[in-house]
Amino acid sequence: MNWEQLLSATRFGMEHYEDVNKHERTEYQRDYDRLIFSSPFRRLQNKTQVFPLPGSVFVHNRLTHSLEVSSVGRSLGENVARKLRNKYPTAQTHFEEIGAIVSAACLAHDLGNPPFGHSGEKAISTFFSEGKGISLKKAVEEEGGRWTDFTSFEGNANAIRLLMHQFRGRRKGGFAMTYSTLASVVKYPYSSALSGGKNKFGFFSSEEADYQRIADSLGINKLNDHPLQLARYPLVYLVEAADDICYQLMDIEDAHKLHVISTEKAMDLLLSFFDSDKRLGREKTLALVNDVNEQIAYLRAGVIGLLIEACADIFVANEKRILAGEYTGSLIKHVSPAVAAAYMNCSEFAFQHIYRSKDVLDIELAGYRIIGFLLEVFTDAIREPDHAYSRLLLDRIPEQYETDAITMYGRIQSIVDYVSGMTDVYALDLYRKITGMGLPVV
């Protein structure tokens, strides 16, 4: 792969459109702005990140998480761009665009995640693999549909569908994003047939041919034809690193604010990233601040800066292998042993004491119940669309979702599109209305 081909401002769905207007913003900045002002992005404010949506203490939701990942991604991309420019001073490649591409892709990386945090993906998958949805398998497979798209439902693949699919009444090309931004979102560039039962793959069969066309245009290495498997687009590593950095550190900060972990433990986890000299300097600065939340924020900012620099160095040092499609693993797993150990310590602690906390488990349990119920009633409706109750349910779904698609695969996908796009609040409200627990005011 080569940078000249990889950095492409061609827009999906607008390949033959010639824009005669001159824009002050670059095409990648326009991608960013297009996402910021979109309805799916705004809905992220009412989707759980890890902890339940806020009461008296404000914690991260999908929106604030995505904005922070985008900020880190921009810094990481610009850092890498400077290093590549120093490495190739005479190259004609527009390395300076990398920060904007990564920043836009980071905004979009969680766009396809369903409500109720990380349990939402699992709730959708298990409905089709263990729940009542398994009865639809035969109909899908008989018509040649890929059943693993549902049993291994993946928010990343759903983000690509949301960005690329032409929903009814909408324009061709979906968001009409640039090829480079779209490719930067695809974390697992292979079909669900290669997911091994895990919720990790890059595109549904409905978007596979279109993404392959984008990959061919960008010169992304193809590793396998059937099932399709491609090399990672290089900038995916930067998007992944930005997410990894924010995910662990911000969860620790949220857990501290909610008193799930003590101040001493939060400080110990964050200070462990610094060597003895830098740690001493950090501790001296901490002594100047009395507010414990400000102290934690100061340490968190320092760790983010350290990890941005470390991941940028790893990326540039392995650039040749990344362009050859030979690099494996995430950037954060290849940082220095001391920093990697500190990051792993944070990950293990978070899994044991944050992600398994009572509040987090409660939202996961609610998510399973609500998402499972909604999928059940709506998939029943598409199987028997002429029944009176089915017609009532299907009339509740916005017209952009093709519940009358020709194939069973397409009809199921329309229901998954609808449910996965809901906010936590909307899903709960609809659940209450359908079950009769909450009625409109009469």
Secondary structure as UniProt FT lines:
FT   HELIX           3..6
FT   TURN            12..13
FT   TURN            15..16
FT   HELIX           27..36
FT   HELIX           39..43
FT   HELIX           44..46
FT   HELIX           62..87
FT   TURN            89..90
FT   HELIX           95..97
FT   HELIX           98..108
FT   TURN            109..112
FT   TURN            117..118
FT   HELIX           119..129
FT   HELIX           132..136
FT   HELIX           137..142
FT   TURN            143..144
FT   HELIX           148..151
FT   HELIX           155..164
FT   TURN            168..169
FT   TURN            172..175
FT   HELIX           179..185
FT   HELIX           192..194
FT   TURN            196..197
FT   HELIX           205..218
FT   STRAND          222..224
FT   TURN            225..228
FT   STRAND          229..230
FT   TURN            234..235
FT   HELIX           236..257
FT   TURN            258..259
FT   HELIX           263..271
FT   TURN            272..273
FT   HELIX           276..286
FT   TURN            287..288
FT   HELIX           292..317
FT   HELIX           319..323
FT   TURN            324..325
FT   HELIX           331..334
FT   HELIX           337..353
FT   TURN            354..356
FT   HELIX           358..383
FT   TURN            385..386
FT   HELIX           388..395
FT   TURN            399..400
FT   TURN            403..404
FT   HELIX           408..420
FT   HELIX           424..435
//
